[in-house]
Amino acid sequence: MRELAPQVLGVLIRRHGDFDAVEDAVQEALLAAATQWVSSGVPASPRGWLITVAEHRFTDQWRNEQARRRREMTAMALAGPHALIAPEPDDENIAGQDDSLALLFLCCHPALTPASQIALTLRAVGGLTTAEIARAFLVPEATMAQRISRAKQRIRATGAEFRMPAGEERRERLRAVLHVLYLIFNEGYTSSSGPDLLRVELTTEAMRLTRLVHRLLPDDGEVTGLLALMLLTDARRPARICADGGLIPLAEQERGLWNRAAIDEGVALISDALTRTALGPYQLQAAISAVHAEAPSAEETDWPQILALYRLLERFGPNPMVTLNRAVAVAMVHGPRAGLTLLDDLATDERIADHHRVNAVRAHLLEMAGEQDAARASYLLAARRTTSQPERRYLLGRAARLAGEDS
């Protein structure tokens, strides 16, 4: 149902254009399926069944709305046709995935803020409930419902059409789509706040939607790069948390627990993309992840190659988080002092200067340099600045260990 829901929603939006009313009809069809299919069995064409039922629900809603308006409006205002022309039966050969992709592009309309794009994508294309999305981003359900409602109203106000954009518009919108999927995955893989390090429902949905985009745009190098990046990153998930939910850093993970099938798929994807498509930032990030994934141990990681890839990545646009990661690579190749010098350059960057990860990286490099007291102070500062409870526990644990060594 999660896979079919956006396809059905896309078909009806393409026909009728009313996002709110269509979504209500689709939700009613899904509810009917959840109750009826248990007793009667899954129909031969589940998608066709859902489209038919949703169409009927929408028609009923439309007629009820027209009846209400007829009662409220004058006879003059009522002049004109009011009967809904029944649509032709849906052709099962219509690619439902095309509708899902068009819906994804619609949800990432440039008139929306990134936060609204994420919420609407998870609701309309991902099939998550408003309550699930609200829990994922730690906001009240009513707040998230308002955000989604405003996003749909904004799309309607722009007069956006339900279609795949073309030319430059498509390139710009695809960039937004990939960015939204990237943000959803990152929030799921390292939750920015709350008690849990991972939100698997977000990473799973981001990967599913990225696979959908890749299936329909297999020759786009950045789409391939993003899917490879997600696969290679998510492959480490089984080794990333300990029994109590605490964080295990990459260097300390048991690599035998990594998902080798995901690594093999990710490496194959990025290797293919790098040989036949124009280079892009998602491909470079995937290549960096592949170098980590293919290293037999942390000590055997090819840090010079990673450093070279980060230098290339920075050429696509200054990004303080990329510079922060490059500082780690510099430290691993040229020593912690070189990495700390690079961190000093970030101290005046307002976009990241107060971010807890800057303090965490500084603490790690100071620890490598043997400055235990300064490292402990930086770990404690990072712990105070993070809103993620697992990350805070990890940072406090590192600080306590250094305090024990000092004593």
N, C-alpha and C positions, 0 to 999 in steps of 0.2 A: 504493500500500500504506500509506503514511503517513496518508493520509486515511481509509482503510477500517479500519485497525487499531483505533482507539478505538471505532468503531462496532461492530465484531465483539466487542471486549472488553466493551462496554456491554451488548450483547444477552446474552452468557453470564453476566455478573455479575448482571444482572436475573433470569436464570433460576435461577442456582445460588448466588450470593452469596459464593463462595469466591474472594477476590481473587487470592491466590497461585496456586492451582491453575488458575484460569481463565487467568491471564496466561501461565502455562507452556504451556497448550494453544494459546492464540492464537499464541505465538511459534513453536511447532512448525508450525502451519498456515501462517504466513508463510514459514517456511523451506521447507516443501513447495511453496508457490506459487512461490517464487523459483527453485526447481530445475525444477519440472514445467512451468510456463508458458512457459519458454524453448523447450522442445521441442514442447509440445502447443498452445501459443497461449493467450491470455487467454480464459477462459470467458465465455459470454454474460452471466452474472451473477457477477462477481468477488466481490461481497460475500456472496452466497448460498453460493458455493463455499467461501469462507473460514469462514463460520459452520458449514457442514456438517462440514468437516474438523476444525475446532477442537472442535466438539461430540463428534465421534468420539474425538478425543484425550482430551478431558476424561472421557468415559465410560470409556475404557480405564484412565485413571489412577484413576478412582473405583473401578472393579471391582478393580484391582490392590490398592488400599488396603484395600478390604473383604476381599479374600482374605487379606491379611497380618494383618488384625485377627482374622479367623476362626481363623487358625492360632495366634494368641497368646492369645485370650480363651477363656474356658470356654464350655461349651455353654449354660449359663444366660445368660451375658452376650450370647450370640449370638442369643437368641430375638428374633423380630421380622423384618420384611421387610428384605431387603438388595438387592433388584434395583432398578436405576435405571429409572424410567419414562421411556421415550424421549419427548422433547418433540415437539410438533407441528412440522411443517416451518415454517420461518420465513416469514412473510408478507413478500414483497418490498416491499409498500406501507408497512411499518413504517418510520417516519422514522429512519434510522440516525443522522442528525444530532442528533435528540432524545436518543439514547443517548449520543452523544459529549458533549453538553452536560451531561447528568446525571452522566456520569463526571467531567467537569471540576468540577462542583459538589462531588462526593464527594471529589475530591483536595484541595479547598480547605476541608475540614471544619475547624470552629473548634477542634477538639481538637489540631490539628497546629500546629507552629511555622511561621512564614513560610518558613524554609529547607526544612522538610520538605514544605510545600505546593508549593514551586517544584520540588523534585526529583521528587516524585511526579507532578506535572502533566506535566513534560517526559518522564518515563518512560512513563506510562500513556496520556496523551492526545497528547503531542507525538511519540511514537514514537522518541525518541532512545535510544540504548543507554546503559547505565550508564556505560560508558567515556567516551562523548561528553559526558555530563553532568559527570562527574568532571573531564574536561579543561577544560570551560567554567568551572568554579569552582575549578580548580587544587587539587583534593584527590585523594588516592589513590582508585583505583577501589574498593578494599575498603571504604574509609570511606563512599563514596557508596552502595555496595550495602547497607551496614548502615543508613544513614539511610533509604533507600527501604523496606527490610524493616521497620524499626521503625514507619515511617509506616503501612504496610499493617496491621501488627499493632494499632496504636493505633486505626485506623478499625474494625477488627473488634471490638476490645474495647469500643468505644462502642455497638456494636449498630446503627450507622448503616445505614439502608436505601438501596438503590439506587433513588432516585426524585428528581424535581425537587422541592425544598422549596417551600412555599407561604407566602403572607402575609409576616409580619415576618421569619420565618426565611429566606425567599428573598431579601428585601432585604439582610439582613445577609450572607448567603452570597455574593450577587452582588457586594457591596462587596469581599469577600475575593478573589473570582475576578478582578475588575478590578485589584486591587492586585497580585496575583501576576503577571498578564500585564504590568502596568506595570513591575514589577521585572525580569522576564525581558527585556523590551525594553531597558530602561535598561542592564542589565548587558551586553547584546550591543552596544549603540550606543556606550557608553563603558565598556570593561572596567575594573573596579576594580583589577585587578592583572595582571601578566604582560607579555609582550613585544608583544602586539597591542592596538591601540586598539579594533578592531571584532571582534565575533564574530557573523558574518552568520547563522550557523545559529540563534542565539538570537533575533535580531531577526526573521528570517523566520518562525520558529515562533510567536513572540508575535503577529505580524500575522496569520498564518493562523488561530490560535485566536480572536483577537479578531474576525476576520471571521465565524467560525462563530457566536460569541455574537451578533454584530450581525444576522446573517441570521435568527436565531431570535427575537431581541428587538429588532426594528428601531425600535420606538417609544420605547426607553429612551434618554434624552438623554445620559446618562453613558457608555453603551456606544458610542453614536455619537461622542461627544467623544473617547473614548480611541482609537478607530480613526482618526479624523481626525488626532489628535495624532501617532500613529505614522506615518501616511502623510506628513504634513508634515515631520516630523523626519527620517524615513528618506530623503526626497527629496533631502536635502543630502549624503547619503553619498558620491556620486561625486566631490564637490569637497572632501571633508573630510580626505583624507589625500594626502600627496605621494608621489612615486615610492619613497622609502625607508621608507614607512609612518609618517612623522611627521605630527603634528597640524597642520591648518590651521584657525585660528579663523574663526568666522562672518564677521567683518568683512573678512577677506582672501580669502574663497572666490570662485572664478570661478562666478558665478551662472548662466552659460550651461550649466554642467555639471549643474545641478540637474534632477531628474526632473520635468518639467512635467506629465506625465500624473498622477503621484501628487499633485502640488500642486493641480491642478484638482479631483481627486476629494476631497482633504482639505478644500479650501475649500468645495466644494459640500455636503459632509456637515456641517461645522460651521455653515455659514450656515443650513441647514435646521433643525438641532437648536436653534440659538439663537432661532429664530422660533416654535417650537411646543412646546418642552419646558421644564421647570423647570431653572434654571441650576444648574450644578455645577462642581466643580474641574477635572475633565478637559476640560469644554467651554471653560473659561477658559484653560487651558493651550494647548488647540488654537487658540483665537482669537489668543493671543499668537504662536504659531508661524505662523499665517496672515498676521499683520501683517508678520512678518519675510519670509515667502515672497513676498508681493506687492510688497515694496519693490524698485524697479529696481536700487538700489545701497545699500550700507551707509549712505551719507550721507543718503539719502532715506527712511530708516526713520522711521516715525511713532512716535517715542519717547514723546510725551505720551499717545498711545492705549495703548501698552504699559504705561506707568506706571499709568494708570487701571485697566487690567485686573489688574495685580499687586495693586493696593489692594483690588479686589474679591475676588481670590483669597485674600488674607489673612483676609478675613472668614469664610471657611469653616473656619478653624481655624489658630491660630498654628503656623507652620512655619518654622524657621530657614533652610531652603534657599530658600523663597519670599522671605523677607526679604533674603537674600543677592542674589538676582536683582533684587529691587526696588531694592537699593542701586545696581546698575549703571544701571537705568532712571532713578533719581533723578539720578545723575551726568550722564547724557546729556541730561537736561532742565534741571537746575538747577546743573550744574557738579560737578567731582570732589570739592570740599570737602564738599558736601552729602551725597554718597554715602559719603565716609569717615566722616562723623559717624554715619550709620546703621550702618556697620560696627562702630563702637565699641560700639554697643548689643549686638552679638553676641559681644563679647569675653568676657562673663561667662556665656554660654549653653553649658553643658557638652556639649550635644548636637552642637555644631558648632565650638566655639572652637578646637579643635586640627585641624580638617579642612583639608586642603591648599588647598581651593578658596577658603576665607576669605583665606588668604595670597595666593593667586593674584589674586583680585579686588582686594585691597588694593594689590598691586603694580601692577596695571593702572591703578587710580585715582591712585596716587601718580605714576605715569609721566605720566598726563594732566595732573597738577598741576605737573609740572616738577621733582619731587623725585627725581632720578635715583638718588642713593645709597640713599635709603630704599626706592625701588622695587626696585632690584637686590637688596637684602637680603631683601625679602619674596619675590621670585622664588626666591631660593636656599632660603629656608625652606620654601616650597611644594614645591620640587623634592625636598627631603629627606623631606617628609612623605607624598608620594604613593607608591603602590606600583605605579602604571602606568608602564611604561618609556617609551612614547611621550609621555605627559604630562611625565615628568621631562626628556626630551630637549628638549621644547618650552620648558619653564620655564628650563632651563639656557641654552638658546639666547637667550631674551629677556634673561637676566641678563648673558650675555657681550656681547650687542649694546650694552647700556647701559654696560658697562665699557669697550667700545671707544669709545663716544661721549665718555665722561669723559676718556679718555686723549687 
